[in-house]
Amino acid sequence: MNQEISFKNINKLAIPALIAGVAEPLLSTTDLAIVGNIEHNATESLAAIGIVGAFLSMLIWVFGQTRSGISSIISQYLGANKLEQVKNLPAQAIVIIISTSVFILLLTYPFAKQIFQFYNASGSVLDFSVAYYKIRVWGFPFTLFTIAVFGTFRGLQNTFYPMLIAIVGTVVNIVLDVILVYGITDVIPAMHIKGAAYASVFAQIAMALISAILLLKKTSISLKFQLPFNKEIPRFINMILNLFVRTIALNAALFFAVSYATSYGKEHIAAYTIGFNLWLLGAFIIDGYSSAGNILAGKLLGAKQYKTLLQLGNKLIIYGFLIGVLIAVFGFLFYNFTGTIFTKETEVLELFHQTFWIILIMQPICSIAFIYDGIFKGMGEMKFLRNVLLLSTVLVFIPLLLFFDHLEYKIYAIWIAFFGWIIARGLPLIIKFRRKFIPLAEKS
């Protein structure tokens, strides 16, 4: 049993998931780095990508919770040696979520302008936001399909194929970004921000196709939709609904952050966008160990190996903290260089450098919170995760933001609020986990 939670075995799952996790935000940060260095309207384009990115992240995080639901159920059945009973679940879940995504796409497309006005965008920033969104949104169903397949692979204790898929998507995105944003003389005209949107869509399509091929060729899971619905579909939908409410709370925090940053001016939203994407990059780096926690926790719970599950939680606290410290140290070593990757605008860089240190010192706490998020998702504890995030947003994030905004801290207010929010998210998870599994481990 100890072998299952050895450093080596955790890393077999964590390292590929980590690489795949880093690849995901690179789709956004590549857009930022390339668009931020165009000759005309770079700051406005950065701001537009930040605003649209916040809205798309909301959609993807809300509907992309299928990954956690599928992974949790598949891994628990795998641990209980009953995988045959849920082999038709992924195809049914994919049909449900893709149908919903198409509905959302058709609903939001005609109202793109009104949506981004709601984010306080105006003038050229609003125009760029609408143009960028009306292209990027077509990749939304393909992204959700890929996420659902990733969840299936994770439930099967496989993070290698998701890593390969993510790497291919990232490479396709980077190559097409350079070609379509800057153009090729006498061959392809420079498309600027629209080129970045097309590059992302093509990358998402490529990832979806490769995901389908690998799932069909390398596993016994079928993508053929068949009725009747699996007996676990009601539990799956209940998980998704709880995670849906949770993600709405999460995105309420993100909406307030983007809205306030936009209201401070285009330089502030550009600086916030750079900082937020780097924060996401840190989150996706630690997502490798969060994924390992998710995958192993579900399997160990299904097998009723409570002592091993407790040991997993203890080890992942240490790993998470150390990785967070390493991310922070790396950030401080390249503090002055980092912002220049994304923009050369002096005022934007100054605002970014003023607050980047807050993002960095958050990293160890973020790492532990994100890892325990993964563990609780693997165990199917979606209701508790929902309640923790709701309370963290309503009682911590929003009050802190309003208070420090009133003191005119501006962009500082946003990151101070995020710091308090992440502490309020992580601490209850650790307490709940230990209270539940210490007694069970002693009995087993």
C-alpha positions in Angstrom: 0.0 0.0 0.0 2.8 2.4 0.8 4.1 1.9 -2.7 1.0 3.6 -4.1 1.9 6.8 -2.3 5.7 6.7 -2.8 7.3 9.8 -4.2 8.0 7.9 -7.4 4.5 6.7 -7.9 2.9 10.1 -7.2 5.3 11.6 -9.7 4.4 9.1 -12.4 0.9 10.7 -12.3 1.9 14.2 -11.3 4.7 15.0 -13.7 2.8 14.3 -16.9 -0.3 16.1 -15.4 2.0 19.0 -14.5 3.3 19.3 -18.1 -0.2 19.1 -19.4 -1.3 21.7 -16.8 1.4 24.1 -17.8 0.5 23.7 -21.5 -3.1 24.8 -20.8 -2.4 28.4 -19.7 0.3 28.7 -22.3 -2.5 28.9 -24.8 -3.4 32.2 -23.2 0.0 33.5 -22.2 1.2 32.9 -25.8 -1.6 35.1 -27.0 -0.5 37.7 -24.5 3.2 37.6 -25.2 2.7 37.8 -29.0 -0.2 40.3 -29.1 1.4 42.4 -26.4 4.4 43.0 -28.8 2.5 44.1 -31.9 3.2 47.6 -33.2 -0.3 49.1 -32.9 -2.8 49.0 -30.1 -0.8 46.5 -28.0 -2.2 47.7 -24.7 -5.8 47.7 -25.9 -5.3 44.3 -27.4 -3.8 43.0 -24.1 -6.8 44.4 -22.2 -9.2 42.8 -24.6 -7.6 39.4 -24.3 -7.7 39.7 -20.5 -11.4 40.6 -20.5 -12.4 37.9 -23.0 -10.1 35.4 -21.2 -11.9 36.1 -17.9 -15.3 35.4 -19.5 -14.2 32.3 -21.4 -12.4 31.0 -18.3 -15.7 31.3 -16.5 -17.5 29.2 -19.2 -14.7 26.6 -19.3 -14.4 26.3 -15.5 -18.2 26.1 -15.1 -18.8 23.5 -17.8 -15.3 21.9 -17.7 -16.1 20.4 -14.3 -17.1 17.2 -16.2 -13.4 16.3 -15.9 -13.6 16.1 -12.1 -17.0 14.3 -12.2 -15.9 11.7 -14.7 -12.5 11.2 -13.1 -14.0 10.8 -9.6 -16.5 8.1 -10.6 -14.2 6.2 -13.0 -11.3 6.1 -10.4 -13.6 5.0 -7.6 -15.0 2.1 -9.7 -11.5 1.2 -10.8 -10.4 1.0 -7.1 -13.4 -1.2 -6.4 -12.6 -3.4 -9.5 -16.0 -2.6 -11.1 -14.9 -0.6 -14.1 -17.2 -2.5 -16.5 -20.2 -0.9 -14.8 -19.3 2.6 -15.9 -17.8 2.2 -19.3 -20.7 3.9 -21.1 -20.6 6.9 -18.7 -18.0 9.1 -20.5 -19.9 9.0 -23.8 -23.1 10.0 -22.1 -21.5 12.7 -20.1 -19.8 14.1 -23.2 -23.1 14.3 -25.1 -24.7 16.1 -22.2 -22.0 18.7 -21.8 -21.4 19.3 -25.6 -25.1 19.9 -26.1 -25.0 22.5 -23.3 -21.9 24.2 -24.7 -23.5 24.6 -28.1 -26.5 26.2 -26.5 -24.3 28.6 -24.5 -22.3 29.5 -27.7 -25.4 30.3 -29.6 -26.8 32.3 -26.7 -23.8 34.5 -26.0 -22.6 35.1 -29.6 -25.2 37.7 -30.5 -24.7 39.5 -27.2 -20.9 39.7 -27.1 -20.9 43.5 -27.0 -23.4 43.7 -24.1 -21.4 41.0 -22.2 -18.1 42.9 -22.4 -19.8 46.2 -21.6 -20.8 44.5 -18.4 -17.1 44.1 -17.7 -16.7 47.8 -18.1 -15.0 47.6 -21.5 -15.5 50.6 -23.8 -14.1 52.2 -26.9 -11.4 50.3 -28.8 -11.0 47.8 -25.9 -14.7 46.8 -26.3 -14.3 46.5 -30.1 -11.2 44.3 -29.8 -13.0 42.2 -27.1 -16.0 41.5 -29.3 -13.9 40.7 -32.4 -11.6 38.3 -30.4 -14.5 36.6 -28.6 -16.6 36.0 -31.8 -13.8 33.9 -33.1 -12.5 32.2 -30.0 -15.9 31.0 -28.8 -16.1 28.5 -31.6 -13.4 26.5 -29.9 -15.5 26.2 -26.8 -17.3 22.8 -27.6 -13.9 21.3 -28.7 -12.3 22.4 -25.4 -15.1 20.8 -23.3 -14.8 17.6 -25.3 -11.1 17.4 -24.7 -11.6 18.2 -21.0 -14.1 15.3 -20.7 -11.7 12.9 -22.3 -8.9 14.1 -20.0 -11.2 13.2 -17.1 -11.7 9.7 -18.5 -7.9 9.2 -18.8 -7.4 10.5 -15.3 -10.0 8.1 -13.9 -8.1 5.3 -15.5 -4.9 6.5 -13.7 -3.4 7.8 -17.0 -2.0 11.3 -17.2 0.5 10.5 -20.0 -1.9 10.9 -22.9 -3.4 14.1 -21.7 0.1 15.4 -21.5 0.8 14.5 -25.1 -2.5 16.1 -26.3 -1.8 19.3 -24.4 1.8 19.5 -25.8 0.5 19.2 -29.3 -2.2 21.8 -28.7 0.4 24.2 -27.3 2.8 23.8 -30.2 0.1 24.2 -32.8 -1.1 27.4 -30.9 2.3 28.9 -30.7 3.2 28.3 -34.4 -0.2 29.6 -35.6 0.0 32.6 -33.2 3.3 33.7 -34.8 2.1 33.1 -38.4 -1.4 34.6 -38.0 -0.7 37.5 -35.6 2.3 38.9 -37.4 1.6 37.4 -40.9 4.0 36.2 -43.6 5.1 38.8 -46.1 3.2 38.4 -49.4 1.6 35.1 -48.2 -0.6 35.7 -45.1 -1.6 39.2 -43.9 -1.0 40.2 -40.3 -4.3 39.6 -38.5 -3.2 40.9 -35.0 -5.7 40.0 -32.3 -8.0 38.1 -34.6 -5.0 35.9 -35.6 -4.5 35.0 -32.0 -8.1 34.0 -31.7 -7.9 31.8 -34.9 -4.7 30.2 -33.6 -6.4 29.2 -30.3 -9.5 27.7 -32.1 -7.4 25.6 -34.5 -5.3 24.3 -31.5 -8.5 23.4 -29.7 -9.8 21.5 -32.7 -6.5 19.6 -33.0 -6.6 18.6 -29.3 -10.1 17.3 -29.6 -9.3 15.1 -32.6 -6.2 13.6 -31.0 -8.2 13.1 -27.7 -10.8 11.1 -29.5 -8.3 9.0 -31.5 -6.2 8.1 -28.4 -9.3 7.3 -26.2 -10.7 4.9 -28.9 -7.4 3.2 -29.7 -5.7 3.0 -26.3 -8.6 2.3 -23.9 -11.7 0.1 -23.8 -13.9 3.2 -23.4 -16.3 3.8 -26.2 -17.5 7.2 -27.5 -20.7 5.7 -28.8 -23.8 7.2 -27.1 -26.2 4.5 -25.9 -29.3 4.5 -23.8 -30.4 3.8 -21.1 -28.4 6.2 -19.0 -25.8 4.7 -16.7 -26.9 4.5 -13.0 -24.2 6.9 -12.1 -25.5 9.7 -14.3 -27.7 11.2 -11.6 -24.6 11.3 -9.2 -22.5 12.8 -12.0 -25.1 15.5 -12.7 -25.3 16.2 -8.9 -21.5 16.6 -8.8 -21.6 18.9 -11.8 -24.4 21.0 -10.3 -22.5 21.5 -7.1 -19.3 22.3 -9.0 -21.4 24.6 -11.2 -22.5 26.6 -8.2 -19.0 26.5 -6.8 -17.6 27.8 -10.1 -20.1 30.6 -10.3 -18.8 31.7 -6.9 -15.2 31.5 -8.2 -16.1 33.5 -11.3 -17.9 36.1 -9.2 -14.5 36.8 -7.7 -12.9 36.9 -11.1 -15.6 39.1 -12.4 -15.1 41.6 -9.6 -11.4 41.6 -10.1 -11.6 42.2 -13.9 -14.4 44.8 -13.5 -12.5 46.8 -10.9 -9.2 46.5 -12.8 -10.9 47.7 -16.0 -12.5 50.6 -14.2 -9.0 51.8 -13.1 -7.9 52.2 -16.7 -6.5 50.3 -19.6 -3.0 50.1 -18.1 -4.4 48.6 -14.9 -6.4 45.9 -16.7 -3.4 45.1 -18.9 -1.1 44.8 -15.8 -3.7 42.7 -14.0 -4.1 40.5 -17.1 -0.4 39.7 -17.1 -0.3 39.0 -13.4 -3.5 36.9 -13.5 -2.2 34.7 -16.3 1.1 34.2 -14.4 -0.9 33.3 -11.3 -2.8 30.8 -13.5 0.4 29.4 -14.7 1.5 28.7 -11.1 -1.9 27.1 -10.5 -1.5 24.8 -13.5 2.0 23.9 -12.5 0.7 22.6 -9.1 -2.2 21.0 -10.9 0.1 18.1 -11.6 0.1 17.2 -7.9 -3.5 18.2 -7.5 -4.3 15.7 -10.3 -2.3 13.0 -8.6 -4.3 13.7 -5.4 -7.5 13.6 -7.4 -6.7 10.3 -9.1 -5.2 8.5 -6.2 -7.8 9.7 -3.6 -10.7 8.4 -5.7 -9.1 5.0 -6.2 -8.0 4.7 -2.5 -11.5 5.7 -1.4 -13.1 3.1 -3.7 -10.7 0.5 -2.3 -11.4 1.7 1.3 -7.7 2.1 2.0 -8.2 5.0 4.5 -4.7 4.8 6.1 -3.1 5.1 2.7 -5.4 7.9 1.8 -4.4 9.8 5.0 -0.7 9.3 4.2 -1.4 10.6 0.7 -2.9 13.8 2.1 0.1 14.3 4.5 2.7 13.9 1.8 0.9 16.2 -0.7 0.9 19.0 1.9 4.7 18.9 2.0 5.1 18.5 -1.8 2.7 21.4 -2.4 4.3 23.7 0.0 7.8 23.0 -1.4 6.7 23.5 -5.0 5.0 26.7 -4.1 8.2 28.0 -2.6 10.2 27.0 -5.7 7.7 28.9 -7.9 8.0 32.0 -5.7 11.8 31.8 -5.7 11.9 31.4 -9.5 9.6 34.4 -9.8 11.7 36.6 -7.6 14.9 35.7 -9.5 13.4 36.9 -12.8 11.2 39.6 -11.3 12.2 42.5 -13.6 12.4 40.4 -16.7 9.0 38.6 -16.5 6.8 41.5 -17.4 8.9 42.5 -20.4 7.9 39.2 -22.1 4.4 40.5 -22.4 4.7 44.2 -23.0 7.1 47.1 -23.4 4.6 49.7 -22.2 6.3 51.5 -19.3 3.2 52.3 -17.3 1.8 48.8 -17.6 5.2 47.3 -16.5 5.4 49.6 -13.5 1.9 48.6 -12.3 2.7 44.9 -12.8 6.0 45.1 -10.9 4.3 46.9 -8.0 2.1 43.9 -7.3 3.9 40.9 -8.7 5.5 40.2 -5.3 2.0 39.5 -3.8 1.3 36.9 -6.4 4.6 35.2 -5.7 4.3 35.0 -1.9 0.8 33.5 -2.4 2.2 30.5 -4.2 2.9 28.1 -1.3 -0.6 28.6 0.1 -2.1 28.4 -3.3 -0.3 25.1 -3.9 -1.7 23.5 -0.8 -5.3 24.8 -1.5 -5.2 23.5 -5.1 -3.9 20.1 -4.1 -6.7 19.6 -1.5 -9.2 20.8 -4.1 -8.0 17.9 -6.2 -8.2 15.4 -3.3 -11.8 16.4 -2.5 -12.9 16.2 -6.1 -11.4 12.7 -6.4 -13.4 11.7 -3.3 -16.6 13.2 -4.8 -17.0 15.8 -2.0 -18.4 18.4 -4.4 -21.0 19.8 -1.9 -18.3 20.7 0.7 -16.1 22.3 -2.0 -19.1 24.3 -3.1 -19.8 25.6 0.4 -16.2 26.5 1.1 -15.8 28.6 -2.1 -19.2 30.3 -1.7 -18.3 31.4 1.8 -14.7 32.4 0.8 -16.0 34.6 -2.0 -18.9 36.2 -0.1 -17.3 36.6 3.3 -13.6 37.2 2.4 -12.9 38.1 -1.2 -15.6 40.7 -1.8 -15.3 42.4 1.6 -11.5 42.7 1.3 -11.8 44.1 -2.3 -14.4 46.6 -1.3 -12.5 47.7 1.8 -9.1 48.2 0.1 -10.7 49.7 -3.0 -12.3 52.3 -0.7 -8.8 53.0 0.6 -7.8 53.6 -3.1 -5.3 50.7 -3.2 -6.5 49.9 -6.8 -4.7 46.9 -8.2 -3.2 46.2 -4.8 -6.8 45.8 -3.5 -7.4 43.0 -6.0 -4.4 40.9 -5.1 -4.9 41.4 -1.3 -8.4 40.1 -1.8 -7.2 37.1 -3.7 -4.6 36.4 -1.0 -7.3 36.3 1.8 -9.6 34.3 -0.5 -7.0 31.5 -1.1 -6.3 31.1 2.6 -10.1 30.8 3.3 -10.3 28.2 0.6 -7.5 25.9 1.7 -7.7 25.8 5.5 -11.2 24.3 5.8 -10.2 21.5 3.4 -7.2 20.4 5.5 -9.2 20.5 8.7 -12.2 18.5 7.2 -9.9 15.9 5.6 -7.9 15.2 8.8 -11.1 15.1 11.0 -12.7 12.5 8.7 -9.8 10.2 7.9 -7.7 10.1 11.0 -10.5 8.1 12.9 -11.1 5.9 9.8 -7.3 5.2 9.4 -7.1 4.2 13.1 -10.0 1.7 12.7 -8.6 0.2 9.4 
